[in-house]
Every structure is written in C-alpha cells, then in structure tokens.
C-alpha cells in the first residue's frame, strides 16, 4: 500500500487528478481509523479526513519527491488533529479505542479499557505507542513525524511499555 500511495500522490502532483481520487479511496480507511484512535468521534473523524485531504491536495507543490508519502501524510493528519483538539473542546485528547477490548479472566467477563490505560501515559509516550502499534509506522517515520531523534522515539516506546506493564500489574489484571 505504501508504494501504491507514493505512486498515486506523485501522479497527482504531476497533473493526473484521477490519481488523487484513487489515493483518497486507498488511504481514507487508514486515516479515518487514525483520527478515531486519536480520540475523534465518527463524525469528527470524517470531518478531519476531509480537512486532511484538502490539506494534502493543496500541499502537492511542497511535497519532495524524495520523501515517503505516508510519514508525510501522517504528520499532516496529526497536525490537523492537534490544531483542532486545542481549538475545540469537543475533541478529546484521550484516545478512544472503542473497538479494542482485551478480556480479563479475573473480572467476570469485563474488558480492560485500553483507552483508560493509555490515558495514564504522558502525551509523548502515548503518541509514540499509538503511532507504532496503531499506525504501523517504523521508528524512523515516528521520529520524522514527531520531530524527535529516533533514539528518543525508541526510549519513549520502551518507557510506555514498561509503564503499561506496571499499571496492569498494580491493578491485578
């Protein structure tokens, strides 16, 4: 999918407007899920997707052909969300992973609330964790998106995993 997205976006910026429609069809589900993971409800996620596609449509002239499209696009999507999250109180900063619930045998069938667990992490740790696990990105891509060294992304990921393990063990799950 990554190569296909790169090719479609390059075709678009070279004048093939049909390529943009194909690109939108290809990546809309992925970016809709990203906005949902970040905390938007379904209506807001759709609005963010529209704003995202307008942004990448307008930014075609600034895209460097040597870059990989997906990390660049993730950075734009993240910036759109953060800008709106700061401006609109209705968008929650805490991620809402409604579709993820791990069942615990100790609690009589109730699920572990992943959103609540991740909300206990600092924003820096949570962002790296979400981009790695839910975005499927490499640490090099995460470091590019967050504008941090790759080693910092890795250490934040390690710290997030250790902290989550500690939270889970303390809660007796």
C-alpha positions as CSV (number, residue, x, y, z in Angstrom):
1,X,0.0,0.0,0.0
2,X,2.9,2.4,0.8
3,X,4.4,2.2,-2.7
4,X,0.9,2.5,-4.3
5,X,0.2,5.6,-2.2
6,X,3.5,7.1,-3.1
7,X,2.9,6.4,-6.8
8,X,-0.6,7.8,-6.8
9,X,0.5,11.0,-5.0
10,X,3.4,11.5,-7.4
11,X,1.0,11.0,-10.3
12,X,-1.4,13.6,-8.8
13,X,1.3,16.3,-8.3
14,X,2.4,15.6,-11.9
15,X,-1.0,16.6,-13.1
16,X,-3.2,13.4,-13.0
17,X,-6.2,14.4,-11.0
18,X,-7.8,11.0,-11.2
19,X,-4.8,9.7,-9.2
20,X,-6.0,11.8,-6.2
21,X,-9.4,10.1,-6.2
22,X,-7.7,6.7,-6.3
23,X,-5.3,7.8,-3.4
24,X,-8.3,9.0,-1.4
25,X,-10.1,5.7,-1.8
26,X,-6.9,3.8,-0.9
27,X,-6.0,5.7,2.3
28,X,-9.3,7.0,3.7
29,X,-9.9,4.0,6.0
30,X,-6.4,4.2,7.4
31,X,-6.7,7.9,8.2
32,X,-10.3,7.6,9.5
33,X,-9.0,5.0,11.9
34,X,-6.1,7.2,12.9
35,X,-8.4,10.1,13.8
36,X,-10.7,7.7,15.8
37,X,-7.6,6.4,17.6
38,X,-6.6,9.9,18.5
39,X,-10.0,10.5,20.1
40,X,-12.4,11.9,17.5
41,X,-15.9,10.5,17.3
42,X,-17.1,9.2,14.0
43,X,-18.5,12.5,12.7
44,X,-15.4,14.4,13.7
45,X,-13.1,11.7,12.2
46,X,-15.0,12.2,8.9
47,X,-14.5,16.0,9.1
48,X,-10.8,15.5,9.9
49,X,-10.5,13.2,6.9
50,X,-12.0,15.9,4.6
51,X,-9.7,18.6,6.1
52,X,-6.8,16.2,5.7
53,X,-7.5,15.6,2.0
54,X,-7.9,19.3,1.4
55,X,-4.5,19.9,3.1
56,X,-2.6,17.2,1.1
57,X,-4.3,18.4,-2.1
58,X,-3.1,21.9,-1.5
59,X,0.3,20.8,-0.3
60,X,1.2,19.0,-3.5
61,X,3.6,21.6,-4.6
62,X,5.6,21.4,-1.4
63,X,6.0,17.6,-1.4
64,X,9.5,16.5,-2.0
65,X,9.6,13.6,-4.4
66,X,12.5,12.0,-2.4
67,X,10.2,11.6,0.6
68,X,7.9,8.8,1.5
69,X,4.3,9.9,1.3
70,X,2.9,8.0,4.3
71,X,5.0,9.6,7.1
72,X,4.5,13.0,5.5
73,X,0.7,12.4,5.4
74,X,0.7,11.1,9.0
75,X,2.4,14.3,10.1
76,X,-0.2,16.4,8.3
77,X,-3.0,14.4,9.8
78,X,-1.6,14.6,13.3
79,X,-1.1,18.4,13.0
80,X,-4.7,18.8,11.8
81,X,-6.0,16.8,14.8
82,X,-3.8,18.6,17.4
83,X,-4.7,22.0,16.0
84,X,-8.4,21.1,16.3
85,X,-8.0,19.5,19.7
86,X,-6.5,22.6,21.1
87,X,-9.2,24.8,19.5
88,X,-12.3,22.7,20.1
89,X,-13.2,21.4,23.5
90,X,-15.5,18.7,22.0
91,X,-12.5,16.8,20.7
92,X,-11.0,14.7,23.5
93,X,-7.2,14.3,23.8
94,X,-7.6,10.9,25.4
95,X,-7.7,8.2,22.7
96,X,-10.9,6.2,22.4
97,X,-10.1,2.7,21.2
98,X,-13.7,1.5,21.4
99,X,-13.0,-1.4,19.1
100,X,-10.2,-2.7,21.3
101,X,-11.0,-4.5,24.5
102,X,-9.0,-7.4,25.9
103,X,-11.0,-9.7,28.1
104,X,-9.6,-10.4,31.6
105,X,-10.4,-13.8,33.2
106,X,-10.2,-12.2,36.7
107,X,-13.0,-9.7,36.4
108,X,-16.0,-11.8,35.5
109,X,-16.0,-11.1,31.8
110,X,-15.5,-7.3,31.8
111,X,-12.9,-5.9,29.4
112,X,-9.8,-3.9,30.0
113,X,-10.3,-0.4,29.0
114,X,-7.3,0.3,26.7
115,X,-8.2,4.0,26.4
116,X,-8.1,4.4,30.2
117,X,-4.7,2.6,30.3
118,X,-3.2,4.7,27.6
119,X,-4.6,7.9,29.1
120,X,-2.3,7.3,32.1
121,X,0.7,7.7,29.9
122,X,2.2,11.1,29.1
123,X,1.3,12.5,25.8
124,X,4.8,11.9,24.4
125,X,4.8,8.2,25.3
126,X,1.2,7.7,24.2
127,X,1.8,9.3,20.8
128,X,4.8,7.0,20.1
129,X,2.9,4.0,21.3
130,X,-0.1,4.8,19.1
131,X,1.8,5.6,16.0
132,X,3.9,2.4,16.4
133,X,1.1,0.0,17.3
134,X,-2.0,1.5,15.6
135,X,-0.3,3.4,12.8
136,X,2.1,0.6,12.0
137,X,4.9,3.0,11.5
138,X,8.7,2.5,11.8
139,X,10.6,4.3,14.5
140,X,12.4,6.4,11.8
141,X,9.0,7.5,10.5
142,X,7.7,8.3,14.0
143,X,10.8,10.4,14.7
144,X,10.2,12.3,11.5
145,X,6.6,12.9,12.3
146,X,7.2,14.0,15.9
147,X,10.4,15.8,15.0
148,X,12.4,13.9,17.6
149,X,15.5,11.7,17.3
150,X,14.9,8.1,16.5
151,X,16.5,7.0,19.8
152,X,14.1,9.3,21.7
153,X,11.2,7.6,19.9
154,X,12.5,4.1,20.9
155,X,13.1,5.2,24.5
156,X,9.6,6.6,24.8
157,X,8.2,3.4,23.4
158,X,10.2,1.3,25.9
159,X,9.1,3.6,28.7
160,X,5.5,3.4,27.6
161,X,5.5,-0.4,27.6
162,X,7.2,-0.6,31.0
163,X,4.7,1.9,32.4
164,X,1.7,0.0,31.0
165,X,3.0,-3.3,32.4
166,X,3.4,-1.7,35.8
167,X,-0.1,-0.2,35.7
168,X,-1.6,-3.6,34.7
169,X,0.3,-5.5,37.4
170,X,-0.7,-3.0,40.1
171,X,-4.4,-3.3,39.1
172,X,-4.3,-7.1,39.4
173,X,-5.5,-7.7,35.9
